[in-house]
Amino acid sequence: MSKYLLDANLSPKTVAFLTETFGFDVVHQDDILPGSPTDDEVVEVAKREKRVIITFDRGFAEQYYQQERGCLGVIVLRLRNQRRPNVEHTLARFFQDEAPNLDLDSSLVLIDEGTVRVRSSP
């Protein structure tokens, strides 16, 4: 089962939601990387702890393509409504319907309004 790292741009309350709803091992970036870490530092922690990054930051998608393809998993949420209830509803739908068929540990997943796109390593 995958482990997850929520980027600082997601609510820390979403950690509890994912843990209670799905039993996932989830940490929030602020709990393990205080301050303002760089994207590279976040990626290094995610790789070391074998965690999939969940974020709104499209920069992690670029980093996946340019440097980290296949070395870690990234889920980028591209939602107009970024309020916590909508984020949690979107993640719940994704983890129930799509995630069981995916290798999240080495893929880039882009989730927007009603669409899930997956880019896997070659």
Number of C-alpha atoms within 10 A of each C-alpha: 10 13 17 25 25 25 19 20 14 20 16 17 11 19 20 17 16 19 13 11 10 12 11 16 16 21 21 22 22 16 11 11 14 9 9 11 12 10 13 11 12 21 24 14 16 22 17 10 12 19 25 24 29 23 21 21 17 15 12 23 21 13 15 22 15 9 9 19 20 17 16 22 32 31 27 22 22 17 15 9 10 15 11 14 11 13 18 18 11 17 21 17 13 16 15 10 10 12 14 11 8 13 15 24 22 21 22 27 21 19 19 14 11 9 9 14 12 15 17 17 16 5
